[in-house]
Amino acid sequence: PPFGAVFTYYLKDGLQTLAEARQEEEKEKFEAWEDTPFTGYDAVEEERRELKPEVWLTIRDTDGNVVRRIDGPTSKGMHRVAWDLRYPAMTAVTGQEDPDNPPTGYLAAPGEYTVSLSKRVRGETTELVAAKPFSVERLRNGALPGMEPAETVAFWERLSKLQRAVSAASQSVGQLAGKMDHLKTALSRSRSTPDALDAQWRDIRREIYDVEAALGGNQSMNEVGQDTPPNIQSRLGKVLTGTGLSTYGPTATHLAQIDIVEQDFTAIRDRINTLKTTDIPALENALIEAGAPWTPGARVPTP
């Protein structure tokens, strides 16, 4: 069996979409040589908009907090689904994850948990099986003394939230850099003289580069494999590597590194959010007023 807690459930009937239910009915009529009239475009459009039925197993701790939600098969019959004893991954969602090697979260602490089963059909959630208890047990003790499992999990929770923020910042910087390319093209097609708006674009671009360097160091050095001075991403990477594959918990060095990252990241986060919510929207609006074409992410201009 796969690693973790394996749950078995049975569905008497499969969960069908509107289209599947219609097609099943039409198939019976077709086989009986009966008429199968067109249902109408409103019904077809409703089928197009429908979300597919889902089955969810919800893991909770003893305080009732949701630890993980796991999707399961919706076809009729017996099914087995495993929880890998981990919390969900907190890294930024990019749409470029490897489906065969998806990101994972940190391990849950040994203890008591519950699992419930529910379905979601036509936008409505219905509980199929109420919460059932189960235990997560530690298989063996480590060779060296370390933190208690609950303390290690608390540290991982802190670390994963920081990883979520830093990965979001990194993705945001890349998106902002791409947006500036669009704005440069729009600027060249505007009805403005090459002065004030060009200077505004230049200053924003320079700020993005400065934020990028604060996050990940000198990019020219990174490209050739040259070590850069410690930065937010390198410090965080050391902590993730040093604690992610062990249940012993962080060392004093790991704790010191995460303190530095949290302190330094606050200012970087504020600078990125200012770019996203103030500086770039102001430039987008100025370009629209200057007769420039629309760019992705800008407000829709008035005709």
Backbone as CSV, one residue per row, in Angstrom:
resi,resn,N_x,N_y,N_z,CA_x,CA_y,CA_z,C_x,C_y,C_z
1,PRO,0.827,-1.204,0.000,0.000,0.000,0.000,0.866,1.261,0.000
2,PRO,0.341,2.383,-0.454,1.111,3.635,-0.414,1.388,4.052,1.018
3,PHE,2.424,4.900,1.188,2.790,5.360,2.524,1.668,6.192,3.119
4,GLY,1.442,6.040,4.402,0.494,6.881,5.111,-0.725,6.126,5.588
5,ALA,-1.775,6.895,5.861,-3.038,6.325,6.318,-3.917,6.041,5.106
6,VAL,-4.307,4.781,4.938,-5.089,4.367,3.773,-6.553,4.230,4.174
7,PHE,-7.432,4.915,3.456,-8.867,4.903,3.741,-9.603,4.189,2.612
8,THR,-10.591,3.401,2.980,-11.392,2.663,2.008,-12.843,3.131,2.108
9,TYR,-13.453,3.415,0.955,-14.864,3.806,0.954,-15.566,3.191,-0.253
10,TYR,-16.878,3.126,-0.155,-17.695,2.480,-1.191,-18.789,3.443,-1.648
11,LEU,-18.918,3.596,-2.949,-20.001,4.384,-3.532,-20.952,3.446,-4.267
12,LYS,-22.186,3.437,-3.830,-23.177,2.570,-4.474,-23.402,2.999,-5.911
13,ASP,-23.469,4.312,-6.130,-23.670,4.862,-7.467,-22.589,5.892,-7.751
14,GLY,-22.176,5.961,-8.992,-21.196,6.963,-9.379,-21.821,8.353,-9.418
15,LEU,-20.992,9.361,-9.313,-21.464,10.750,-9.361,-21.348,11.247,-10.796
16,GLN,-22.496,11.511,-11.406,-22.527,11.883,-12.814,-22.655,13.385,-13.006
17,THR,-22.087,13.863,-14.100,-22.337,15.240,-14.514,-23.691,15.285,-15.212
18,LEU,-24.181,16.499,-15.478,-25.437,16.649,-16.213,-25.328,16.021,-17.595
19,ALA,-24.171,16.226,-18.233,-23.977,15.668,-19.573,-23.969,14.146,-19.538
20,GLU,-23.309,13.566,-18.542,-23.247,12.106,-18.443,-24.622,11.518,-18.180
21,ALA,-25.416,12.184,-17.323,-26.763,11.698,-17.039,-27.644,11.777,-18.294
22,ARG,-27.506,12.882,-19.043,-28.281,13.024,-20.277,-27.878,11.975,-21.296
23,GLN,-26.583,11.772,-21.457,-26.104,10.805,-22.445,-26.527,9.388,-22.098
24,GLU,-26.572,9.065,-20.802,-27.015,7.731,-20.391,-28.493,7.527,-20.736
25,GLU,-29.276,8.580,-20.488,-30.698,8.493,-20.823,-30.892,8.393,-22.338
26,GLU,-30.116,9.170,-23.091,-30.230,9.127,-24.551,-29.802,7.762,-25.097
27,LYS,-28.796,7.146,-24.463,-28.333,5.848,-24.921,-29.430,4.800,-24.794
28,GLU,-30.167,4.844,-23.668,-31.257,3.891,-23.469,-32.344,4.097,-24.518
29,LYS,-32.663,5.380,-24.812,-33.677,5.659,-25.833,-33.189,5.237,-27.214
30,PHE,-31.905,5.477,-27.472,-31.346,5.125,-28.776,-31.398,3.623,-28.998
31,GLU,-31.029,2.866,-27.957,-31.048,1.405,-28.083,-32.466,0.875,-28.223
32,ALA,-33.455,1.630,-27.711,-34.855,1.225,-27.835,-35.497,1.824,-29.090
33,TRP,-34.705,2.458,-29.953,-35.184,3.086,-31.184,-36.208,4.172,-30.892
34,GLU,-36.027,4.883,-29.770,-36.907,6.007,-29.442,-36.245,7.319,-29.860
35,ASP,-37.063,8.364,-29.951,-36.558,9.679,-30.356,-35.689,10.270,-29.239
36,THR,-34.580,10.916,-29.629,-33.714,11.617,-28.665,-33.622,13.084,-29.084
37,PRO,-34.614,13.884,-28.714,-34.650,15.287,-29.168,-33.529,16.118,-28.546
38,PHE,-33.160,17.173,-29.244,-32.145,18.112,-28.757,-32.660,18.812,-27.503
39,THR,-31.845,18.871,-26.469,-32.292,19.422,-25.185,-32.372,20.939,-25.176
40,GLY,-31.784,21.596,-26.166,-31.804,23.060,-26.194,-30.478,23.646,-25.740
41,TYR,-30.162,24.835,-26.241,-28.863,25.430,-25.942,-28.733,25.880,-24.491
42,ASP,-29.842,26.204,-23.842,-29.746,26.573,-22.422,-29.244,25.396,-21.598
43,ALA,-29.768,24.207,-21.903,-29.334,23.013,-21.179,-27.882,22.677,-21.506
44,VAL,-27.489,22.840,-22.755,-26.113,22.565,-23.140,-25.165,23.549,-22.461
45,GLU,-25.593,24.814,-22.369,-24.755,25.814,-21.713,-24.617,25.513,-20.218
46,GLU,-25.701,25.025,-19.611,-25.641,24.640,-18.203,-24.662,23.485,-18.001
47,GLU,-24.633,22.561,-18.954,-23.668,21.459,-18.888,-22.242,21.987,-19.011
48,ARG,-22.039,22.970,-19.883,-20.694,23.520,-20.083,-20.181,24.216,-18.834
49,ARG,-21.075,24.880,-18.108,-20.678,25.636,-16.921,-20.543,24.768,-15.670
50,GLU,-21.103,23.585,-15.700,-21.141,22.746,-14.502,-19.744,22.322,-14.067
51,LEU,-19.518,22.341,-12.748,-18.309,21.769,-12.174,-18.493,20.266,-12.035
52,LYS,-17.437,19.522,-12.325,-17.542,18.081,-12.213,-17.761,17.670,-10.756
53,PRO,-18.538,16.627,-10.508,-18.731,16.136,-9.131,-17.402,15.757,-8.493
54,GLU,-17.325,15.918,-7.187,-16.097,15.644,-6.449,-16.406,14.840,-5.196
55,VAL,-15.420,14.061,-4.774,-15.460,13.358,-3.487,-14.260,13.825,-2.683
56,TRP,-14.500,14.185,-1.422,-13.421,14.704,-0.569,-13.356,13.935,0.735
57,LEU,-12.129,13.581,1.122,-11.860,13.073,2.467,-11.207,14.213,3.235
58,THR,-11.755,14.565,4.380,-11.269,15.692,5.168,-10.638,15.193,6.455
59,ILE,-9.356,15.504,6.629,-8.615,15.108,7.824,-8.629,16.265,8.809
60,ARG,-8.954,15.980,10.072,-8.964,17.004,11.115,-8.174,16.532,12.327
61,ASP,-7.648,17.504,13.089,-6.958,17.151,14.330,-7.964,17.109,15.478
62,THR,-7.470,16.926,16.694,-8.370,16.768,17.838,-9.124,18.050,18.174
63,ASP,-8.627,19.201,17.697,-9.325,20.469,17.922,-10.319,20.785,16.815
64,GLY,-10.444,19.898,15.847,-11.369,20.118,14.755,-10.803,20.938,13.605
65,ASN,-9.517,21.279,13.676,-8.901,22.037,12.593,-8.637,21.131,11.393
66,VAL,-8.927,21.633,10.211,-8.678,20.856,9.000,-7.177,20.771,8.758
67,VAL,-6.674,19.552,8.653,-5.262,19.299,8.402,-5.014,19.117,6.908
68,ARG,-5.912,18.417,6.241,-5.724,18.128,4.818,-7.062,17.728,4.216
69,ARG,-7.284,18.078,2.965,-8.426,17.569,2.208,-7.882,16.838,0.997
70,ILE,-8.397,15.620,0.779,-7.882,14.742,-0.266,-9.033,14.370,-1.191
71,ASP,-8.823,14.542,-2.485,-9.868,14.186,-3.431,-9.798,12.700,-3.742
72,GLY,-10.965,12.109,-3.983,-11.052,10.683,-4.270,-11.845,10.421,-5.528
73,PRO,-11.817,9.184,-6.026,-12.587,8.819,-7.220,-14.088,8.987,-6.998
74,THR,-14.807,9.274,-8.082,-16.252,9.503,-7.996,-17.057,8.384,-8.646
75,SER,-16.379,7.373,-9.190,-17.105,6.279,-9.835,-17.661,5.316,-8.786
76,LYS,-18.633,4.538,-9.173,-19.226,3.601,-8.219,-18.263,2.471,-7.898
77,GLY,-18.423,1.905,-6.700,-17.587,0.787,-6.297,-16.688,1.115,-5.129
78,MET,-15.729,0.207,-4.864,-14.783,0.349,-3.758,-13.588,1.193,-4.198
79,HIS,-13.134,2.058,-3.283,-11.983,2.913,-3.585,-11.086,3.006,-2.359
80,ARG,-9.791,3.148,-2.602,-8.830,3.345,-1.524,-8.008,4.600,-1.824
81,VAL,-7.911,5.457,-0.825,-7.185,6.729,-0.954,-6.255,6.854,0.240
82,ALA,-5.028,7.287,-0.002,-4.039,7.391,1.071,-3.748,8.853,1.394
83,TRP,-3.627,9.146,2.671,-3.100,10.425,3.145,-1.633,10.200,3.498
84,ASP,-0.746,10.977,2.925,0.688,10.785,3.136,1.191,11.352,4.457
85,LEU,0.272,11.659,5.376,0.590,12.174,6.713,1.245,13.557,6.653
86,ARG,0.985,14.282,5.587,1.562,15.610,5.428,0.482,16.672,5.294
87,TYR,0.844,17.888,5.700,0.002,19.046,5.454,0.129,19.418,3.976
88,PRO,-0.780,20.236,3.440,-0.658,20.624,2.027,0.557,21.512,1.797
89,ALA,1.087,21.472,0.586,2.224,22.322,0.221,1.800,23.789,0.236
90,MET,2.730,24.660,0.644,2.423,26.087,0.772,3.145,26.934,-0.268
91,THR,3.903,26.298,-1.169,4.598,27.071,-2.191,3.590,27.679,-3.157
92,ALA,3.992,28.775,-3.799,3.103,29.480,-4.711,2.642,28.571,-5.848
93,VAL,1.376,28.689,-6.225,0.818,27.909,-7.330,1.189,28.607,-8.636
94,THR,1.922,27.908,-9.494,2.395,28.506,-10.745,1.785,27.870,-11.981
95,GLY,1.159,26.689,-11.830,0.644,25.987,-12.993,1.716,25.220,-13.740
96,GLN,2.945,25.209,-13.211,4.048,24.531,-13.875,4.575,23.354,-13.048
97,GLU,3.810,22.922,-12.049,4.251,21.812,-11.223,4.275,20.508,-12.017
98,ASP,5.201,19.638,-11.667,5.294,18.323,-12.290,4.204,17.425,-11.703
99,PRO,3.246,16.978,-12.514,2.163,16.137,-11.955,2.660,14.837,-11.361
100,ASP,3.825,14.358,-11.816,4.380,13.119,-11.280,5.203,13.357,-10.015
101,ASN,5.509,14.606,-9.728,6.288,14.935,-8.535,5.776,16.246,-7.938
102,PRO,4.541,16.253,-7.447,3.950,17.491,-6.944,4.621,17.949,-5.652
103,PRO,4.540,19.240,-5.346,5.123,19.724,-4.089,4.401,19.127,-2.889
104,THR,5.127,18.958,-1.789,4.549,18.370,-0.582,4.750,19.304,0.600
105,GLY,3.889,19.148,1.592,4.011,19.925,2.814,4.785,19.146,3.872
106,TYR,4.768,19.665,5.087,5.522,19.032,6.168,4.683,17.940,6.838
107,LEU,5.365,17.053,7.558,4.700,15.934,8.212,3.846,16.394,9.393
108,ALA,2.761,15.691,9.612,1.926,15.930,10.781,2.526,15.211,11.986
109,ALA,2.245,15.705,13.175,2.760,15.092,14.389,1.968,13.829,14.717
110,PRO,2.595,12.849,15.353,1.840,11.692,15.830,0.714,12.144,16.759
111,GLY,-0.400,11.442,16.716,-1.522,11.815,17.565,-2.825,11.287,17.008
112,GLU,-3.919,11.833,17.513,-5.259,11.394,17.128,-5.839,12.339,16.075
113,TYR,-6.470,11.736,15.066,-7.070,12.501,13.974,-8.417,11.890,13.617
114,THR,-9.172,12.593,12.793,-10.429,12.053,12.266,-10.456,12.255,10.758
115,VAL,-11.259,11.425,10.087,-11.461,11.564,8.645,-12.955,11.455,8.357
116,SER,-13.454,12.355,7.518,-14.850,12.306,7.094,-14.903,12.272,5.573
117,LEU,-16.028,11.803,5.036,-16.197,11.669,3.594,-17.381,12.512,3.142
118,SER,-17.193,13.282,2.088,-18.281,14.119,1.569,-18.222,14.164,0.051
119,LYS,-19.326,14.530,-0.540,-19.383,14.707,-1.984,-19.838,16.135,-2.281
120,ARG,-19.448,16.621,-3.458,-19.868,17.948,-3.894,-20.411,17.820,-5.321
121,VAL,-21.722,18.012,-5.450,-22.404,17.852,-6.719,-23.285,19.067,-6.962
122,ARG,-23.202,19.629,-8.171,-23.985,20.821,-8.543,-23.775,21.968,-7.569
123,GLY,-22.563,22.073,-7.034,-22.261,23.174,-6.135,-22.695,22.953,-4.699
124,GLU,-23.259,21.795,-4.372,-23.728,21.511,-3.025,-22.869,20.410,-2.397
125,THR,-22.442,20.637,-1.147,-21.628,19.660,-0.427,-22.499,18.861,0.535
126,THR,-22.388,17.541,0.468,-23.167,16.647,1.326,-22.219,15.674,2.015
127,GLU,-22.335,15.572,3.326,-21.498,14.632,4.066,-22.034,13.223,3.884
128,LEU,-21.163,12.311,3.465,-21.553,10.920,3.274,-21.244,10.070,4.499
129,VAL,-20.100,10.327,5.129,-19.700,9.594,6.329,-19.173,10.600,7.341
130,ALA,-19.722,10.571,8.547,-19.268,11.484,9.597,-17.847,11.138,10.035
131,ALA,-17.243,12.037,10.798,-15.838,11.895,11.207,-15.593,10.580,11.937
132,LYS,-14.568,9.851,11.487,-14.151,8.603,12.111,-12.736,8.776,12.659
133,PRO,-12.475,8.324,13.889,-11.144,8.532,14.481,-10.108,7.532,13.968
134,PHE,-8.853,7.964,13.950,-7.728,7.074,13.671,-6.482,7.674,14.313
135,SER,-5.447,6.874,14.470,-4.233,7.304,15.156,-3.044,7.313,14.200
136,VAL,-2.180,8.301,14.404,-0.893,8.358,13.708,0.183,8.101,14.755
137,GLU,0.954,7.032,14.567,1.931,6.632,15.564,3.353,6.763,15.017
138,ARG,4.270,7.090,15.896,5.683,7.160,15.531,6.244,5.744,15.483
139,LEU,6.919,5.402,14.383,7.401,4.035,14.212,8.636,3.742,15.050
140,ARG,9.540,4.750,15.149,10.788,4.506,15.887,11.329,5.836,16.394
141,ASN,12.179,5.765,17.400,12.851,6.948,17.916,14.166,7.173,17.165
142,GLY,14.558,8.430,17.049,15.802,8.742,16.374,17.016,8.362,17.199
143,ALA,18.162,8.301,16.528,19.404,7.939,17.222,19.919,9.080,18.079
144,LEU,19.524,10.307,17.747,19.974,11.488,18.479,18.773,12.174,19.115
145,PRO,18.994,12.873,20.235,17.884,13.607,20.839,17.482,14.784,19.958
146,GLY,16.209,15.092,19.942,15.709,16.221,19.158,14.489,16.811,19.826
147,MET,13.833,17.725,19.125,12.623,18.337,19.654,11.502,17.309,19.748
148,GLU,10.528,17.623,20.561,9.309,16.840,20.577,8.595,17.020,19.231
149,PRO,7.892,15.994,18.744,7.234,16.097,17.435,6.333,17.332,17.302
150,ALA,5.596,17.659,18.349,4.708,18.818,18.278,5.504,20.112,18.093
151,GLU,6.677,20.215,18.729,7.518,21.403,18.579,8.083,21.486,17.167
152,THR,8.483,20.331,16.614,8.993,20.312,15.251,7.920,20.737,14.265
153,VAL,6.690,20.243,14.445,5.592,20.607,13.561,5.284,22.099,13.671
154,ALA,5.354,22.648,14.872,5.115,24.084,15.048,6.166,24.896,14.293
155,PHE,7.420,24.427,14.312,8.465,25.114,13.552,8.187,24.999,12.059
156,TRP,7.808,23.814,11.597,7.496,23.626,10.175,6.340,24.530,9.749
157,GLU,5.375,24.708,10.618,4.246,25.600,10.303,4.753,27.025,10.087
158,ARG,5.625,27.460,10.963,6.239,28.786,10.811,7.043,28.862,9.518
159,LEU,7.816,27.830,9.237,8.659,27.809,8.055,7.829,27.776,6.780
160,SER,6.743,26.998,6.765,5.930,26.886,5.559,5.220,28.199,5.230
161,LYS,4.792,28.935,6.250,4.167,30.238,6.001,5.181,31.216,5.406
162,LEU,6.418,31.135,5.900,7.466,31.990,5.341,7.789,31.567,3.915
163,GLN,7.821,30.267,3.670,8.070,29.780,2.318,6.954,30.226,1.368
164,ARG,5.717,30.187,1.836,4.600,30.656,1.011,4.793,32.111,0.613
165,ALA,5.183,32.954,1.574,5.344,34.374,1.302,6.516,34.637,0.359
166,VAL,7.650,33.968,0.601,8.834,34.209,-0.227,8.625,33.681,-1.643
167,SER,7.991,32.512,-1.782,7.731,31.989,-3.124,6.751,32.889,-3.867
168,ALA,5.772,33.447,-3.145,4.837,34.386,-3.766,5.566,35.650,-4.214
169,ALA,6.508,36.119,-3.395,7.274,37.310,-3.755,8.110,37.053,-4.997
170,SER,8.735,35.888,-5.064,9.569,35.551,-6.221,8.741,35.490,-7.497
171,GLN,7.581,34.836,-7.423,6.712,34.769,-8.596,6.197,36.149,-8.977
172,SER,5.891,36.969,-7.989,5.384,38.312,-8.257,6.418,39.162,-8.976
173,VAL,7.679,39.058,-8.560,8.744,39.822,-9.211,8.854,39.426,-10.677
174,GLY,8.794,38.124,-10.961,8.849,37.675,-12.344,7.678,38.180,-13.166
175,GLN,6.478,38.169,-12.568,5.300,38.661,-13.270,5.381,40.166,-13.510
176,LEU,5.896,40.898,-12.522,6.030,42.345,-12.685,7.030,42.681,-13.786
177,ALA,8.110,41.907,-13.865,9.099,42.141,-14.924,8.463,41.921,-16.296
178,GLY,7.639,40.863,-16.419,6.943,40.631,-17.678,5.947,41.731,-17.992
179,LYS,5.260,42.232,-16.966,4.312,43.319,-17.161,5.015,44.576,-17.670
180,MET,6.224,44.819,-17.167,6.959,46.007,-17.608,7.305,45.933,-19.086
181,ASP,7.537,44.715,-19.612,7.770,44.573,-21.048,6.541,45.000,-21.841
182,HIS,5.346,44.593,-21.372,4.109,45.016,-22.035,3.936,46.529,-21.963
183,LEU,4.230,47.084,-20.806,4.062,48.530,-20.628,5.044,49.306,-21.505
184,LYS,6.224,48.762,-21.722,7.186,49.421,-22.598,6.659,49.476,-24.025
185,THR,6.047,48.377,-24.475,5.459,48.359,-25.817,4.308,49.352,-25.909
186,ALA,3.452,49.361,-24.881,2.338,50.304,-24.877,2.842,51.740,-24.857
187,LEU,3.916,51.968,-24.119,4.491,53.318,-24.036,4.971,53.785,-25.408
188,SER,5.556,52.868,-26.175,6.044,53.245,-27.501,4.904,53.559,-28.463
189,ARG,3.694,53.081,-28.138,2.532,53.326,-28.999,1.622,54.418,-28.442
190,SER,2.051,55.055,-27.389,1.243,56.110,-26.781,1.411,57.418,-27.544
191,ARG,0.607,58.403,-27.164,0.699,59.732,-27.772,1.332,60.700,-26.778
192,SER,2.450,60.255,-26.219,3.169,61.078,-25.250,4.581,61.308,-25.738
193,THR,5.164,62.394,-25.275,6.560,62.675,-25.605,7.463,61.763,-24.777
194,PRO,8.657,61.419,-25.271,9.546,60.498,-24.548,10.267,61.169,-23.383
195,ASP,9.501,61.453,-22.325,10.143,62.073,-21.163,9.538,61.573,-19.857
196,ALA,8.452,62.184,-19.398,7.943,61.913,-18.055,7.509,60.458,-17.874
197,LEU,6.672,59.934,-18.785,6.197,58.562,-18.629,7.334,57.563,-18.795
198,ASP,8.274,57.878,-19.664,9.431,57.006,-19.825,10.268,56.958,-18.548
199,ALA,10.405,58.091,-17.898,11.158,58.133,-16.642,10.424,57.368,-15.551
200,GLN,9.094,57.462,-15.539,8.300,56.721,-14.557,8.467,55.219,-14.770
201,TRP,8.438,54.793,-16.035,8.637,53.381,-16.353,10.035,52.922,-15.923
202,ARG,11.050,53.757,-16.185,12.433,53.407,-15.823,12.587,53.235,-14.320
203,ASP,11.991,54.125,-13.528,12.127,54.062,-12.074,11.474,52.800,-11.514
204,ILE,10.322,52.430,-12.063,9.646,51.222,-11.599,10.475,49.992,-11.961
205,ARG,11.006,49.963,-13.160,11.840,48.839,-13.593,13.065,48.703,-12.698
206,ARG,13.671,49.818,-12.326,14.844,49.788,-11.451,14.473,49.246,-10.069
207,GLU,13.311,49.623,-9.570,12.862,49.125,-8.276,12.641,47.614,-8.317
208,ILE,12.094,47.104,-9.422,11.883,45.661,-9.557,13.213,44.918,-9.522
209,TYR,14.222,45.460,-10.209,15.545,44.838,-10.189,16.142,44.855,-8.779
210,ASP,15.949,45.948,-8.063,16.481,46.038,-6.702,15.813,45.024,-5.777
211,VAL,14.505,44.867,-5.919,13.783,43.887,-5.106,14.239,42.470,-5.457
212,GLU,14.426,42.207,-6.736,14.899,40.898,-7.184,16.248,40.560,-6.559
213,ALA,17.141,41.544,-6.499,18.463,41.325,-5.909,18.365,41.079,-4.414
214,ALA,17.467,41.795,-3.739,17.305,41.597,-2.298,16.747,40.210,-1.989
215,LEU,15.915,39.696,-2.882,15.347,38.365,-2.683,16.361,37.266,-2.969
216,GLY,17.017,37.361,-4.128,17.838,36.246,-4.573,19.279,36.555,-4.879
217,GLY,19.739,37.749,-4.546,21.134,38.088,-4.775,21.394,38.617,-6.179
218,ASN,22.658,38.847,-6.482,23.088,39.368,-7.774,22.820,38.314,-8.861
219,GLN,21.940,38.646,-9.791,21.531,37.664,-10.786,22.652,37.332,-11.769
220,SER,23.526,38.289,-12.071,24.653,38.021,-12.965,25.607,37.006,-12.336
221,MET,25.800,37.092,-11.011,26.630,36.118,-10.318,25.951,34.753,-10.302
222,ASN,24.639,34.742,-10.105,23.910,33.475,-10.078,23.992,32.747,-11.413
223,GLU,23.964,33.512,-12.508,23.959,32.895,-13.834,25.230,32.094,-14.110
224,VAL,26.347,32.498,-13.524,27.614,31.796,-13.779,28.015,30.921,-12.602
225,GLY,27.104,30.745,-11.632,27.386,29.863,-10.513,28.275,30.454,-9.444
226,GLN,28.426,31.766,-9.446,29.253,32.419,-8.431,28.449,32.611,-7.151
227,ASP,29.026,32.269,-6.020,28.337,32.450,-4.751,28.091,33.931,-4.496
228,THR,26.888,34.245,-4.038,26.526,35.615,-3.699,26.460,35.753,-2.183
229,PRO,26.511,36.963,-1.669,26.317,37.139,-0.224,24.961,36.582,0.202
230,PRO,24.821,36.156,1.447,23.549,35.600,1.906,22.383,36.539,1.615
231,ASN,21.291,35.972,1.160,20.090,36.742,0.860,18.870,35.973,1.352
232,ILE,17.705,36.509,1.131,16.479,35.908,1.668,16.290,34.485,1.153
233,GLN,16.424,34.284,-0.143,16.170,32.959,-0.703,17.260,31.957,-0.308
234,SER,18.505,32.387,-0.264,19.575,31.449,0.102,19.468,31.039,1.565
235,ARG,19.150,31.985,2.442,18.989,31.642,3.860,17.797,30.697,4.053
236,LEU,16.686,31.007,3.394,15.511,30.153,3.516,15.801,28.761,2.968
237,GLY,16.536,28.691,1.856,16.879,27.403,1.279,17.694,26.543,2.225
238,LYS,18.618,27.165,2.959,19.425,26.413,3.930,18.534,25.812,5.014
239,VAL,17.559,26.584,5.477,16.674,26.085,6.539,15.776,24.970,6.003
240,LEU,15.244,25.150,4.788,14.387,24.125,4.200,15.148,22.826,3.989
241,THR,16.367,22.928,3.469,17.175,21.737,3.229,17.573,21.059,4.537
242,GLY,17.886,21.859,5.549,18.371,21.307,6.797,17.311,20.692,7.682
243,THR,16.046,21.065,7.479,14.992,20.568,8.372,13.878,19.818,7.655
244,GLY,13.821,19.903,6.328,12.687,19.339,5.603,12.664,17.827,5.538
245,LEU,13.822,17.171,5.641,13.887,15.716,5.488,14.194,15.014,6.806
246,SER,13.968,15.690,7.916,14.275,15.112,9.220,13.219,15.556,10.225
247,THR,12.956,14.703,11.194,11.982,15.045,12.234,12.661,15.496,13.527
248,TYR,13.979,15.722,13.479,14.698,16.124,14.686,14.379,17.553,15.100
249,GLY,13.960,18.383,14.144,13.716,19.784,14.458,14.903,20.652,14.102
250,PRO,14.751,21.969,14.202,15.807,22.896,13.788,16.951,22.977,14.797
251,THR,18.125,23.309,14.272,19.267,23.614,15.135,19.236,25.095,15.483
252,ALA,20.162,25.525,16.324,20.252,26.946,16.671,20.544,27.793,15.436
253,THR,21.344,27.248,14.511,21.645,27.970,13.269,20.395,28.146,12.425
254,HIS,19.585,27.111,12.320,18.343,27.214,11.546,17.425,28.276,12.144
255,LEU,17.320,28.297,13.456,16.462,29.282,14.118,16.974,30.699,13.891
256,ALA,18.292,30.870,13.919,18.864,32.193,13.685,18.609,32.640,12.245
257,GLN,18.734,31.710,11.293,18.527,32.055,9.884,17.086,32.460,9.603
258,ILE,16.140,31.730,10.189,14.741,32.052,9.919,14.363,33.386,10.560
259,ASP,14.978,33.729,11.679,14.746,35.050,12.295,15.198,36.161,11.348
260,ILE,16.367,35.975,10.730,16.900,36.986,9.811,15.993,37.130,8.589
261,VAL,15.556,36.002,8.049,14.696,36.048,6.861,13.393,36.771,7.164
262,GLU,12.769,36.436,8.282,11.499,37.082,8.636,11.679,38.585,8.802
263,GLN,12.774,38.989,9.402,13.025,40.411,9.621,13.278,41.141,8.297
264,ASP,14.127,40.579,7.445,14.475,41.235,6.183,13.322,41.213,5.181
265,PHE,12.499,40.159,5.247,11.460,40.004,4.231,10.328,41.022,4.381
266,THR,10.098,41.510,5.570,8.990,42.443,5.794,9.076,43.643,4.874
267,ALA,10.246,44.253,4.780,10.412,45.425,3.924,10.268,45.065,2.451
268,ILE,10.778,43.893,2.056,10.669,43.464,0.662,9.214,43.242,0.274
269,ARG,8.469,42.610,1.157,7.052,42.371,0.885,6.320,43.683,0.684
270,ASP,6.591,44.672,1.528,5.936,45.973,1.401,6.296,46.646,0.081
271,ARG,7.543,46.516,-0.348,7.958,47.134,-1.608,7.251,46.478,-2.797
272,ILE,7.117,45.153,-2.758,6.435,44.454,-3.846,4.962,44.835,-3.888
273,ASN,4.325,44.870,-2.731,2.906,45.221,-2.701,2.674,46.665,-3.147
274,THR,3.613,47.553,-2.852,3.497,48.933,-3.336,3.594,48.974,-4.857
275,LEU,4.501,48.186,-5.413,4.594,48.111,-6.874,3.296,47.593,-7.483
276,LYS,2.723,46.548,-6.868,1.534,45.904,-7.420,0.284,46.755,-7.284
277,THR,0.160,47.473,-6.173,-1.099,48.172,-5.889,-1.058,49.670,-6.142
278,THR,0.131,50.236,-6.249,0.224,51.694,-6.387,1.019,52.119,-7.615
279,ASP,2.285,51.741,-7.678,3.175,52.285,-8.709,2.767,51.863,-10.117
280,ILE,2.598,50.557,-10.330,2.275,50.082,-11.674,0.860,50.470,-12.090
281,PRO,-0.163,50.347,-11.223,-1.487,50.843,-11.632,-1.480,52.327,-12.001
282,ALA,-0.678,53.134,-11.294,-0.604,54.565,-11.630,-0.026,54.750,-13.030
283,LEU,0.993,53.966,-13.373,1.573,54.055,-14.708,0.585,53.558,-15.762
284,GLU,-0.127,52.477,-15.458,-1.125,51.960,-16.397,-2.192,53.006,-16.693
285,ASN,-2.681,53.662,-15.643,-3.700,54.700,-15.829,-3.152,55.872,-16.639
286,ALA,-1.908,56.252,-16.351,-1.294,57.359,-17.086,-1.145,57.007,-18.562
287,LEU,-0.814,55.760,-18.850,-0.673,55.349,-20.239,-2.018,55.354,-20.961
288,ILE,-3.046,54.900,-20.274,-4.381,54.928,-20.887,-4.785,56.363,-21.203
289,GLU,-4.518,57.279,-20.259,-4.854,58.684,-20.493,-4.014,59.259,-21.639
290,ALA,-2.833,58.680,-21.863,-1.963,59.156,-22.937,-2.273,58.476,-24.267
291,GLY,-3.368,57.720,-24.319,-3.776,57.101,-25.567,-3.074,55.807,-25.896
292,ALA,-2.384,55.199,-24.937,-1.681,53.945,-25.185,-2.674,52.778,-25.237
293,PRO,-2.322,51.683,-25.910,-3.206,50.509,-25.926,-3.250,49.833,-24.562
294,TRP,-4.252,48.997,-24.387,-4.439,48.266,-23.137,-3.343,47.216,-22.975
295,THR,-2.968,46.961,-21.732,-2.006,45.915,-21.411,-2.621,44.954,-20.392
296,PRO,-2.192,43.683,-20.363,-2.765,42.702,-19.433,-2.681,43.168,-17.984
297,GLY,-3.803,43.091,-17.281,-3.863,43.478,-15.882,-4.351,44.885,-15.639
298,ALA,-4.357,45.725,-16.667,-4.820,47.109,-16.506,-6.343,47.156,-16.497
299,ARG,-6.902,48.275,-16.015,-8.347,48.450,-16.025,-8.827,48.573,-17.483
300,VAL,-10.068,48.176,-17.707,-10.638,48.286,-19.049,-10.932,49.754,-19.332
301,PRO,-10.361,50.321,-20.400,-10.540,51.757,-20.648,-11.951,52.095,-21.140
302,THR,-12.322,53.318,-20.933,-13.615,53.816,-21.425,-13.534,54.026,-22.925
303,PRO,-14.543,53.603,-23.685,-14.517,53.808,-25.138,-14.435,55.294,-25.487
